[in-house]
Amino acid sequence: MSVASTTIRISQKARDEARELARATGKPISQAVEAAIRAEHRRLFWASFRQAAAIVSKNPVAATGEATDRELFEGTLADGLDAEPIPD
């Protein structure tokens, strides 16, 4: 099965950085760029999560509600699935 592709305009510097990333990872440039995009999405998600958690922790009512929810769902920790670490 063929994957659809497209062309995007980027600076020569970005192209060179993408090429270096591909070389460093041993992947084709398209896969290296796709992995970098996914990594940036994850980074943004967790940054947003940390910001929201900080806001909740400063609000006693919200913090109590969050703690109650966490206790409720602690049973799911024994679901047999491996934990996924929260990246820095």
matplotlib code that plots the C-alpha trace (Angstrom):
import matplotlib.pyplot as plt

x = [0.0, 1.4, 1.3, 0.2, 2.8, 3.0, 5.7, 6.1, 8.3, 10.9, 14.0, 17.3, 18.4, 15.4, 16.0, 19.7, 18.6, 16.1, 18.7, 21.1, 18.3, 17.7, 21.4, 21.6, 18.6, 19.4, 15.9, 14.7, 14.3, 10.5, 10.3, 12.7, 10.5, 7.3, 8.9, 10.0, 6.5, 5.0, 7.6, 6.6, 3.0, 3.8, 5.9, 3.1, 0.5, 2.6, 3.4, -0.3, -1.0, 1.6, 0.2, -3.3, -2.1, -0.3, -3.5, -5.5, -3.0, -3.4, -7.2, -8.1, -11.6, -10.2, -7.3, -9.6, -11.8, -8.8, -7.5, -10.9, -10.9, -7.4, -8.4, -11.4, -9.3, -6.4, -7.9, -7.1, -3.5, -3.8, -5.2, -2.1, -0.9, 2.6, 2.8, 3.9, 6.3, 5.5, 8.2, 10.1]
y = [0.0, 3.4, 6.3, 9.6, 12.4, 16.1, 18.8, 21.6, 24.7, 25.0, 27.0, 25.5, 25.5, 23.4, 21.1, 20.7, 20.1, 17.5, 15.8, 15.7, 14.3, 11.6, 10.8, 10.7, 8.4, 6.2, 6.9, 8.3, 12.1, 11.8, 9.4, 11.6, 14.6, 12.7, 11.5, 15.0, 16.3, 13.6, 14.4, 18.1, 17.2, 15.0, 17.8, 20.4, 18.0, 17.3, 21.0, 21.8, 19.0, 20.3, 23.8, 22.6, 20.5, 23.5, 25.5, 22.7, 22.3, 26.0, 25.6, 23.7, 22.6, 21.5, 19.7, 17.8, 16.8, 15.7, 13.6, 12.0, 11.1, 9.7, 7.4, 6.3, 5.3, 3.7, 0.3, 0.6, 0.5, -3.2, -3.6, -5.5, -2.7, -1.3, 2.2, 4.8, 7.4, 11.0, 12.7, 15.7]
z = [0.0, -1.0, 1.4, 0.0, 0.2, -0.5, -0.8, 1.7, 1.5, 4.3, 4.7, 3.6, 7.3, 8.3, 5.4, 6.5, 10.1, 8.9, 6.8, 9.9, 12.0, 9.5, 9.3, 13.1, 13.5, 10.4, 9.1, 5.8, 6.0, 5.8, 8.8, 10.8, 10.1, 11.0, 14.2, 15.1, 14.5, 16.8, 19.5, 19.3, 19.7, 22.7, 24.2, 23.8, 25.2, 28.4, 28.8, 28.6, 31.1, 33.5, 33.3, 34.0, 36.9, 38.4, 38.2, 39.8, 42.6, 43.5, 43.9, 47.0, 45.8, 42.4, 44.1, 46.4, 43.4, 41.5, 44.4, 44.7, 41.0, 41.3, 44.2, 42.2, 39.2, 41.1, 40.5, 36.8, 37.7, 38.0, 34.5, 33.4, 31.0, 31.4, 32.6, 30.1, 31.6, 31.4, 29.4, 30.7]

ax = plt.figure().add_subplot(projection="3d")
ax.plot(x, y, z, "-o")
ax.set_aspect("equal")
plt.show()
